[in-house]
Amino acid sequence: MKAKVCSLILLLTLCLSVSAFAAPFDPETFIYVSGAGSPQTLDPAAAYDTASGEIIHYIYDNLFTYVGGDLDNIGPMLATEVPTVANGLMSEDGRTIRVPIRQGVKFHDGSVLTPEDVKYTFVRAMLADPAGGPIWMFFEPLLGVQTMRDVIAMVGGPEDFADISEVDPAILRKAYDVVDATIEVDGNDVIFHLVDPYPPFINILTKGGSWASIVSKQWMIANGAWDGNPDTWAKWYDQAIEEMTLYEKGMGTGPFKLETWDKSGDQILLSRFDDYWQGPASLKNVVIKNIPEFATRLLMLRAGDADAIYVAQQDLPQVRDIPGVTVVDGLPQINNTVLFFSFTIPIQGNEDLVGSGKLDGNGIPSDFFADVNVRKAFCYAFDYEAYREEVALGAGEIPKGPFPQSLPYVNTEQEYYYHDLSKAAEYFKKAFDGELWEKGFKVGIVYNTGNTARKTALEILEYNIESINPKFQVEVIGLEWATVLDKLRSASLPVFIMGWLMDFPDTHNFAVPFMHSAGTFAGYCGQGLIDLAKEQFDELIAAGIKATDPAEREKIYFELQRLYVEQAIAMPYIEPTTHRVMRDWVQGFEYCSAFSANFDLYNISKVQK
Amino acid sequence: MLTFIARRLLFLPVVLIGVTLLIFVAMSFLSPYQLVSTYIKSPEELKNQSLDDLVRKYGLDQPVHIRYMNWMKNLLKGDLGYSVSANMPVTEAIAKRFPATLELALFATIPVVMGGIWLGTISAKHYNKPLDHFSRVFAIVGWSLPDFVFGLILLMLFYGVLGWFPPGRLSMWADSIVLTGDFVRYTGLNTIDALLNKRLDIFWDAVRHLIAPVITLAYLWWAYLLRITRSSMLEVMNKDYVRTARAKGLTERVVMNRHVRRNALIPVATVSGSMVLGLLGGVVIVETVFDYKGIGLLTATGAQQLDYTLVLGTTLFYGLLLVLINLVVDVLYAIIDPRVRLE
């Protein structure tokens, strides 16, 4: 008995002694617990996901920034002025842009920023051009192409090649010369030469665009990156992301230095850069940790071990009433979620989704959604308000077309679809000359498993469509993301849902993926949409991006928006807003919808209440 | 015995080649565009991505047998490939994550085995009495409880309410010392490294983070060991030699400890071997709930993202563990029961 009592006392002593090591409030350390994944790379030339963009945001600076988070107010950052036609830094035709570079700015290693660093940043990124990366945003305005492969083809090289070593070195040199000529250093200025006017070019270079983070040429070369030699660049072309110099390193001019990326612990440690050109940040240490389990994140927030956490929209009610926790919601985002239709659906091997492949009541034909009446009927069958209120919990706006309403050149008065089953029935009756109404149809509509909000959206559609006519059968099917990707590639999904996050705040960034024949979604929606886009949209989109007169741009994008809605190309159904959840001791929170970073930590401080 | 061990070790490469071949055969059912999901992890990342470029870049369009041969060539050079889901080479991922799992398994094994055997002994000794019923119900509740539910209850109680045992492997303050200070990583096991670095504060912090996951694992496994120990004990208690021991006038304690329990331990040793293997292979749910970044979570994440290089690497590693632990269990038989001769 004595032994048992002693054991119990020992256990209690142990518990109390270990609890004594709990960390006290530390005003200089900020801990953000994310749950949305870890960064894929820290190299600005390759990073194209928000988790990577967040870390890059703190380590690097861009030439420009959004002042106070206002997308309409671009101010200088590593530049000293924002080029405009009025101040003479931008040519009348918008094709030559001169950027004066700030002097005396230091990198984390103490070296001083020069215009050569700025040129190296962009040229190196274009020459590296990792597949699937963000560098198309430099190629398009500067050279009118999308990739380095296109540049090689442009100077007489092969249209396609398996390995760059197959390409003639003389061609590679020509390709280099073309890229190099797009950016010029003139004294303390850097001059960008655009192939055509490109109004959002300054946005592409602005903070929030991790791809345009300025790197140190000297440090990069010393650490094994491209050495600046025109004849050797191919060695660094399209490397695997883990082989790129900045994959797990960081050397910028930003307010925080990279201490370590602890991959096994899924966390990144940053420390204050005391020589930051705008003055040191208030926070000394930053920890960004990824914990996928919400319950664990929630307990850390409650205990004060996390200063801020990621909370999914559906979990928001669980944090609203926690004492000492601040929820900032309704923050605008420039993105939208869209239900797409495939205009030409393959039948063979796709029977689980298209059934018989015929208009016989047991399936759908390949051109089912090529009939505008079917698309319109689907658009009228969806209950947008119910989704917004019940699923999105009020966090979002009902769209007016493919362009989020907070962008410029969007017609907020555009008539859009609304929930009206009688109108849906009217269009179903018109479809296929009435044959559809008579025979009915059966279709499988797909979401990627795990995404309950998208599943519910499809269930709303299923319920409404099936209530219109008993011969209409809609089956909501969950597929693993890998399978969804495979089926997207072959445009095999009759209906699918995707979101589009803005790269830069301009309508063009939505017009291309949603409406251009070579855009991201046209490829997933079948040849029918590609043909339609070529015929009706491509020319307008090209005119929209080349126009420098805002009135002209507005006219073009209004027309694109009208055409998209009128023809029900797809069904945008929510423009979600976002939120941040933090302890109330976090001060100085400022939001910018263009930033990947959840918190602009330079402005953040901690004050215990 | 040495011949037996050598023969088993020779068998190892055959097992490993077999499991990797199985994985490659399973992979042949996946299209290149399914495999590219390793690089594009969600619909939101499907920006201006050219799926064909990614497929070509990572050689996903090559036939499975070519990929297998390439993988084998690299394996012979000691290169298990690069894991996209772990963001590091596979060997490094295993080397960094396994110590965490090993530490958890080491701390969990003692309470699991001791507690299970103790509960089993009590049940057998008090066969069909209230104590037997109580210990069985107690253990079976643990067996029936989903591990994520019990883990979350513990996390809520010991961290959310009492603030004693936080999730993760170390607190942030300790992590910053371990990651950026002069702290030397000898083994990757936080408790041992802390002692070797003479950092008692970090040692206690590491222990503090281990307690809740260990309790969760222990409670889940007790029922299993209790049942095996109990039935084995009951069987042995009816043997002639036990009756003889009692007839000789030995005390009940001596009879139970020396004659019954020792002989009842053979099946327990078998089960304990597979249990240790299970623990070393990683306990995905417990690792998820307690944010304990071990090898189980690593493998599960890799498999979900079709990160086949990681899955192959960890499978090889598990195969190695499986053969070695089974070998240890076989050797243990001989030690526990000298009548068992491995030859």
Chai-1 contact restraints between the chains, C-beta under 6 A:
chainA,res_idxA,chainB,res_idxB,connection_type,confidence,min_distance_angstrom,max_distance_angstrom,comment,restraint_id
A,C15,B,W164,contact,1.0,0.0,6.0,A-B,restraint_1
A,V18,B,W204,contact,1.0,0.0,6.0,A-B,restraint_2
A,V18,B,R208,contact,1.0,0.0,6.0,A-B,restraint_3
A,S19,B,W164,contact,1.0,0.0,6.0,A-B,restraint_4
A,F21,B,W204,contact,1.0,0.0,6.0,A-B,restraint_5
A,F21,B,D205,contact,1.0,0.0,6.0,A-B,restraint_6
A,A23,B,S171,contact,1.0,0.0,6.0,A-B,restraint_7
A,A23,B,W173,contact,1.0,0.0,6.0,A-B,restraint_8
A,I31,B,M172,contact,1.0,0.0,6.0,A-B,restraint_9
A,Y48,B,K47,contact,1.0,0.0,6.0,A-B,restraint_10
A,D49,B,E45,contact,1.0,0.0,6.0,A-B,restraint_11
A,A131,B,D53,contact,1.0,0.0,6.0,A-B,restraint_12
A,A131,B,L54,contact,1.0,0.0,6.0,A-B,restraint_13
A,A131,B,K57,contact,1.0,0.0,6.0,A-B,restraint_14
A,G132,B,Q49,contact,1.0,0.0,6.0,A-B,restraint_15
A,G132,B,L54,contact,1.0,0.0,6.0,A-B,restraint_16
A,W136,B,N48,contact,1.0,0.0,6.0,A-B,restraint_17
A,E242,B,Y82,contact,1.0,0.0,6.0,A-B,restraint_18
A,E259,B,T180,contact,1.0,0.0,6.0,A-B,restraint_19
A,T260,B,L179,contact,1.0,0.0,6.0,A-B,restraint_20
A,D262,B,L179,contact,1.0,0.0,6.0,A-B,restraint_21
A,K263,B,N87,contact,1.0,0.0,6.0,A-B,restraint_22
A,K263,B,M88,contact,1.0,0.0,6.0,A-B,restraint_23
A,S264,B,K96,contact,1.0,0.0,6.0,A-B,restraint_24
A,S264,B,R97,contact,1.0,0.0,6.0,A-B,restraint_25
A,S264,B,K293,contact,1.0,0.0,6.0,A-B,restraint_26
A,G265,B,K293,contact,1.0,0.0,6.0,A-B,restraint_27
A,V287,B,M172,contact,1.0,0.0,6.0,A-B,restraint_28
A,I291,B,D291,contact,1.0,0.0,6.0,A-B,restraint_29
A,E293,B,T288,contact,1.0,0.0,6.0,A-B,restraint_30
A,A295,B,L152,contact,1.0,0.0,6.0,A-B,restraint_31
A,T296,B,P167,contact,1.0,0.0,6.0,A-B,restraint_32
A,T296,B,D291,contact,1.0,0.0,6.0,A-B,restraint_33
A,L299,B,Y159,contact,1.0,0.0,6.0,A-B,restraint_34
A,L299,B,G160,contact,1.0,0.0,6.0,A-B,restraint_35
A,W481,B,S37,contact,1.0,0.0,6.0,A-B,restraint_36
A,A482,B,Q34,contact,1.0,0.0,6.0,A-B,restraint_37
A,A482,B,S37,contact,1.0,0.0,6.0,A-B,restraint_38
A,A482,B,L306,contact,1.0,0.0,6.0,A-B,restraint_39
A,L485,B,Y33,contact,1.0,0.0,6.0,A-B,restraint_40
A,L485,B,S37,contact,1.0,0.0,6.0,A-B,restraint_41
A,D486,B,S31,contact,1.0,0.0,6.0,A-B,restraint_42
A,D486,B,Y33,contact,1.0,0.0,6.0,A-B,restraint_43
A,D486,B,Q34,contact,1.0,0.0,6.0,A-B,restraint_44
A,R489,B,Y33,contact,1.0,0.0,6.0,A-B,restraint_45
A,R489,B,L51,contact,1.0,0.0,6.0,A-B,restraint_46
A,M498,B,P43,contact,1.0,0.0,6.0,A-B,restraint_47
A,G499,B,E44,contact,1.0,0.0,6.0,A-B,restraint_48
A,L501,B,E44,contact,1.0,0.0,6.0,A-B,restraint_49
